Amino acid sequence: MFRIGNVQLASNLLLAPIARYCDLAFRLVVRPLGGLGLAYTELINPRGLLERTPQSMRLISTEPADQPLAVQLCGCRADELAEAARWCEAQGFAVIDLNMGCPVKKVWQRGGGAAMLRDPETAARVAEAIVKAVRIPVTVKIRLGWDDSTIVAPELATALEAVGIAAIAVHARTVAQRFSGPARLDEIARVVRAVRNIPVIGNGDVRSPADARAMIERTGCAAVMIGRYALREPWVFRDTHALLTNGTVPPPPSVDERIALMNRQFEHLLRLHGERRAMLAFRQRVTWYASKLGIRRIACEPLRHALHADEYWRWIATVPEIAGATASDR
Ligand SMILES: Cc1cc2nc3c(=O)[nH]c(=O)nc-3n(C[C@H](O)[C@H](O)[C@H](O)COP(=O)(O)O)c2cc1C
């Protein structure tokens, strides 16, 4: 069991916020597989929430089966963030998370996301305003710093704990690194040593249950957040939880289970967003799932321009690699 503030979670494994991918449809298919403690919305602009813009309402949409869920806010104005957090609390969200790591220029140029790493004192004051506005736990997701000469994660973590932040997730790269170069586990360990009583959540490059265990062992972090690998292998939470609790990883899912999961996600997308948006959202995901099914990239070509659900159902029924899967695997 793992706790963030007063919120008890079923495991110490978290699904990372990934804009456009870790959406409601994906969360709804991952959760029943087991092992997941907490998921996040993708980053949401607090002003958009306060104005109830259609995009914000879509990003924050959830269902009873999608719990517990953290809302990730991304902004820099303490008053807006506090008001948006209060609204999220009233909607029943379990945790508020503040993004201090987004490296996208249009985000940090406005003072949100990774820009906060440049001024830890102000960042802590903004976080404090949210903590004071709500009773639910407030967490923060950070990177190590802007670049190698300005690593601030340990000092920022200390300051965030002092203002009442309940947990800190650390993506173990600088902003300058974006997503390249290995995640730096020694820097997560420094953040673990810098805080006194709150859990640190390690994040970056976990690509197997063994990677997650190594991150915990090497850094002392209390929990692990997994992003991109979970998009390809949604069973990673089930498998990692099994490895951490009884030392073994269950057998991999069958071809049929993988196809059923892919189909369920597609059906959720259709139900939630309608045919056109579902098709656009699903194209990329199909190629990820396909790689685990042994389907060649080229075989996914017919879906690249597909706009109708029928085209997906026809494809899945006829793609040779699936049709030819061995009897034992099915
Ligand atoms: C396409 C993409 C979108 C992302 N969107 C978000 C986001 O909305 N909020 C956030 O805090 N991090 C976001 N991230 C960063 C991830 O949460 C995570 O920190 C990063 O991918 C490293 O973890 P991983 O190696 O397990 O994927 C995003 C990453 C990618 C690749």
PDBQT file of the ligand as one rigid body, heavy atoms in Angstrom, charges set to zero:
ROOT
HETATM    1  C1  LIG A 401       3.999  13.109 -25.858  1.00  0.00    +0.000 C 
HETATM    2  C2  LIG A 401       4.275  13.365 -24.394  1.00  0.00    +0.000 A 
HETATM    3  C3  LIG A 401       3.369  14.115 -23.669  1.00  0.00    +0.000 A 
HETATM    4  C4  LIG A 401       3.602  14.383 -22.310  1.00  0.00    +0.000 A 
HETATM    5  N1  LIG A 401       2.677  15.102 -21.610  1.00  0.00    +0.000 NA
HETATM    6  C5  LIG A 401       2.908  15.364 -20.297  1.00  0.00    +0.000 A 
HETATM    7  C6  LIG A 401       1.955  16.095 -19.519  1.00  0.00    +0.000 A 
HETATM    8  O1  LIG A 401       0.868  16.471 -19.983  1.00  0.00    +0.000 OA
HETATM    9  N2  LIG A 401       2.280  16.363 -18.221  1.00  0.00    +0.000 N 
HETATM   10  C7  LIG A 401       3.459  15.925 -17.655  1.00  0.00    +0.000 A 
HETATM   11  O2  LIG A 401       3.713  16.193 -16.488  1.00  0.00    +0.000 OA
HETATM   12  N3  LIG A 401       4.346  15.220 -18.365  1.00  0.00    +0.000 NA
HETATM   13  C8  LIG A 401       4.100  14.919 -19.649  1.00  0.00    +0.000 A 
HETATM   14  N4  LIG A 401       4.995  14.157 -20.346  1.00  0.00    +0.000 N 
HETATM   15  C9  LIG A 401       6.174  13.588 -19.645  1.00  0.00    +0.000 C 
HETATM   16  C10 LIG A 401       5.831  12.213 -19.035  1.00  0.00    +0.000 C 
HETATM   17  O3  LIG A 401       4.862  12.323 -18.033  1.00  0.00    +0.000 OA
HETATM   18  C11 LIG A 401       7.077  11.551 -18.428  1.00  0.00    +0.000 C 
HETATM   19  O4  LIG A 401       7.599  12.400 -17.453  1.00  0.00    +0.000 OA
HETATM   20  C12 LIG A 401       8.167  11.264 -19.474  1.00  0.00    +0.000 C 
HETATM   21  O5  LIG A 401       7.620  10.711 -20.646  1.00  0.00    +0.000 OA
HETATM   22  C13 LIG A 401       9.235  10.312 -18.911  1.00  0.00    +0.000 C 
HETATM   23  O6  LIG A 401       8.647   9.099 -18.461  1.00  0.00    +0.000 OA
HETATM   24  P1  LIG A 401       8.636   7.758 -19.371  1.00  0.00    +0.000 P 
HETATM   25  O7  LIG A 401      10.064   7.509 -19.801  1.00  0.00    +0.000 OA
HETATM   26  O8  LIG A 401       8.101   6.684 -18.459  1.00  0.00    +0.000 OA
HETATM   27  O9  LIG A 401       7.752   8.043 -20.540  1.00  0.00    +0.000 OA
HETATM   28  C14 LIG A 401       4.770  13.875 -21.689  1.00  0.00    +0.000 A 
HETATM   29  C15 LIG A 401       5.659  13.095 -22.429  1.00  0.00    +0.000 A 
HETATM   30  C16 LIG A 401       5.429  12.826 -23.757  1.00  0.00    +0.000 A 
HETATM   31  C17 LIG A 401       6.398  11.968 -24.529  1.00  0.00    +0.000 C 
ENDROOT
TORSDOF 0
